[in-house]
Amino acid sequence: MYGYGGSILRVNLTSGEIRREPLPQELARDYLGGRGFGAFLLYREVPRGTDPLGPENRLYISSGPLSGLLVAGAGKCDVTTKSPLTGGYAGASIGGMLTAEMKYAGIDVIAIEGKAARPTYLYIDDDRVELRDASAYWGKGSLTTEKALKEALGESFQIAAIGPAGEAGVAYACISHDFGRQAGRGGVGAVMGAKNLKAIAVRGTRSIPVAQLERYRELARAMYAACKAAPGLEAWQKYGTAGVTTWANEIGAFPTRNFRSGFFEDHSGLSGETMRAAIVVTDKACFGCPSPCGKYSYVRKHGVHVEGPEYETTALIGGNCALASIEDVAYANYVCDELGLDTISAGNVVAFAIECYERGIIGKADTGGLELRFGDVDVVCTLLRQIAAREGLGAVLARGVKHAAETFGRGSEAFAMQVKGMEMSGYESRHAPSMLLSYMTCDVGAHHNRSWAITYDIARGRDAVTPDKAAKVIELQHIRPLFDCLGACRLQWVELGLDLGHYAPIVEAITGLPRSWEDLLTISERVWNLTRLYWFREVPGFGRAWDAPPPRTYLEPVETGPTAGKRTSREAAERLLDMYYEQRGWDRDGRPTPAKLAQLGLAGL
Amino acid sequence: MHLHAESARCSGCRACQLACSLHLFGENNPKKSALAIVPHFPDPGTFEVRVCTQCGVCADACPAGAIVQNEQGAYTINAEECTGCLTCVEACPEQVISTHADREAPFMCDACGDCVAVCGMDVLSLR
């Protein structure tokens, strides 16, 4: 099949059986790739009510039709599973070189099921696929494991590995790759750990066939030329996502002290400019990317190398835990990476614990004598290590902020910043209703990546609670996750302004299947509705209440900064949901109507 | 005219290698490219780019006389005259004469410049 690796690699860790299936053409036609493949296979193959950390759960690692080809940003891979954090759908995106290498090995999807009897890693060298003993790596950090496997197998192998947090089943453990790229959200690393799968090593040496070679090369040249001519290229190459930090603070969106505020008074020590000057040593790209957001750093003060910090890490570990120095944030970032913790959830959970301590909801009896306070990197890193080891307070925090609030009680649920059980990422949204709606309706939980609508709030008026805001969220929820189906990065479009008109023609030239932009968006909407159905199927009583914002967003006005005194009322949030459901063709409980499902070819599910 | 690389600017994306394999063989395969990106991670965290400097050492070393300059002055390997002895691969001071299991003859850069066009970081130039 043009543009695809051509196969699904099935790996049963219980029986040791490994087999390749041809990629079904209908799957490529109807679900495109990446996230679409994962969502479809999860829905169809993993039985209702499966324990996320049981052997019946499956992990799908999927490239897309653009992955590994000459397309700007063609380095994205999707990891889908049933989430141990939320009990619902988890789809996490990871950059780096993995997705391309899979394609060169002729693989579109690695589908992992069962549980190995002992620590194991999956070895793939083109057609040679083996399960190998990973005892020597068990207990080791993600970065240490990657380095050791590269030394053992060769630099040309691409490695994805988990750290101690994944081994221990921390509900927000990530999968790490390329010394600083993560499939971060939803606990995909814990699923790997529960399967005794420490790592995956891949090398591929084959060529990916394309349908219309000359047309594809011409379109590719035009795409790279457009990226290189973009006015925003220089700043993005210099600062990456860290360039957003100062702006987020200026608009009062920078989460600070567990989202009590959207403005961090000590932000200057965290800015992209500070970071570039103080710690960055190398710009680091994912496959095929002309505008690398990866900034690889050396933190002299702590003697460590780390990729980042990305904006999200600076927001959740920096502002949200009130660390004022980029060196300290970078060090905590390194600690998370080595332990295999998602920095977003980890920073959110740690800030929550500190606030609970400040309010006297928990005390030294709970923390083992540790005094929790904002602004202290040692406190943050101590908690991170306790979480990864599931020791002391870490045993509670390891299950996520929703669980921690249920355990601590005493009103802490009101400031547990989560939706659907997933910790909120880096945008304080009380004065940004469409961004708040994005968090409420994101299909993995409170994550920003499906709809980064905050710029629309600013353009349209931040107080407005109007149908166009729901429409914008829906539009973004179709465009942005489409990139996760394609196996490519959306940031050339978002940050460089690359025209979306580049994509459908190159998909067509690569795959040979006629595709309009509207066709592609329909696939994305199909996937969005399918993940919604998955939540209804898996979570008892799922519905509108699961789309509610964290109570802090409507109970407490922002404390300080440019948005001080602002909040989005619960009533306004409910109105937004009404508009959103109606425009989506969902009922008042947020369930897709039979007519919508029929329109998307999902009738009968 | 030969390729020049400023390694310190490289972000390791490998678009250059893909453009190279498309030029040489019409294939999408960075392992069939004639320039090398060597990552040094996690420490010191840098990329090393190695490119053909058109120094001609390979041509002098080739016992079959299969490496000759084309009309643009770039050295190329004539696959029909190549005996597959790999002496050139050993001789190349930059280690950028490549081999692949699919191909009997090694292959090398012909200074086409396709890699330069897709490099977002301006690492590569033809001089």
Interface residues (C-beta under 8 A of the other chain):
Chain A: G68 L69 L70 A72 G75 M97 A100 Y104 L143 K147 E155 S156 D178 F179 T205 R206 S207 I208 P209 V210 L213 R217 A220 R221 Y224 A225 C227 K228 L233 Q237 V281 T282 D283 K284 A285 C286 F287 G288 C289 P290 S291 P292 G294 Y296 S297 Y298 H305
Chain B: R9 S11 G12 C13 R14 A15 L18 A19 S21 L22 F25 G26 E27 N28 N29 P30 K31 K32 V38 P39 F41 P42 D43 P44 G45 T46 F47 H100 A101 A117 V118 C119 G120 M121
